[in-house]
């Protein structure tokens, strides 16, 4: 309705300002015309104000829309950044899980290795020359390795291994046996003087060892090989006198008889 009124007033103004001025003056007086013009101007001003206000509101709405859009864009960017960070964190988590698995496996291996090493250090119950004793595993392994070479008839290697053993473990429970087999290894390679020296060392260091009768028997055999029959008979007689109930004593008596009969060399 306001728009129709403004249109009517606009037509009226045009009629008043056109070529029919005398007629319009006849219809309206000067005061009415001025009022109409003023009213029209007021209406136009109000319309302009409302238009400006509307424009401002539109601009505000546009700004709000832009802000919302910007906010949505920012939210989208934040969402993308969050998703990227989440992906990175998942990657880090997976890597950490993998590292933990590797560390646990390595820890298990280290514990297994440590357990194996500790077992090697733990004493083992064994029987040596009729005695039950405790011996370190490493010591036992060294002795077993030397004896394996002797049993394989690798006497040169057994000499080296047994020498190393008695030097490293001079008070070992295996020491008397190691010294005896060292003398036997020398005898096997026909180094009879060394065989005698090795067995005499056993007798001097371990006079109470059950290996002593066997060591004397080996000395006698070496003396026979060295063509020292007198010493051989003396050694064999010592065995029968000092160890009459031993297995070595029986062999000593047999060999004494053979020497006295002059049957030649006696061999162990």
C-alpha positions, 0 to 999 in steps of 0.5 A: 500500500505504501508503494501505491501511495508513493506512485500516486504522489509521484504522478501528482508531482509530475503533473504539477511540474509539467506543461499543465501547471495552471490546471494543477494550480487550479486543483491544488493550492500552493500549500497543498503542493508544498505539503505533498512535495514534502511528504513525498520527500519524506517518503522517499527519504524513509524509503532510502533509509529503509533501503539502506537499512535493508542493504545493511541487513543483507550485507550483515547476512552475507557476512554471516553466511561468509563467516559460516562458510569460512567457519565450515572451511576452517572446520573442514581444515581442522577436521582434515588436520585432525585426521592427518594427525590421527593417522600419524599417531596410528602409525607411531602406535603401530611402530611402537607396537612393533618396537615393543615386540622386537624388544620383547623377542630380544629380551627373551633371547638375552634371557635364554642366552644368560640362562645358558651361560649360567647353566655352564657356570653351575656345578655338575655332580659327577663321579671321578675315580669313584668319588662323587664331586661337584665340577664346573661345566666349563671345566668338565667341557674342557676335560671332555674335549681333551679326552675326545681327542684321546679316544679318537687316537689324535694323541698329539692334539690330546697332549696339547689339550691335556697340558692346557687343562692341567695348567688351567685347572691344577686343583681340578678333580679331573687333574689326576686323570688328566695327568695320567692320560697325558702320560698315556698320550706321550706313551702312544706317540713313543715319547717315553721319557715324557711319559715317565715325567708326566706319570711321576708328576701325577704320583708326586702331586696326587699320591693318594689318587687311585690313578697312582698304580696305573701311573706306575704301570705306565712308567714301567712300560715306558722304562721297558721301551727305553730298555731300562729293565732294571728300573722297570722291575723296580717299578713293577715290584713297587706296585705289587708291594704298595698296591697288592690288591689293585688290578695294576698289581696283577698286571705287574706280577705278570710282567715281572714274570715275563721280564724275569723269564727274559721274554723281551719287551713288555708293553702296556 
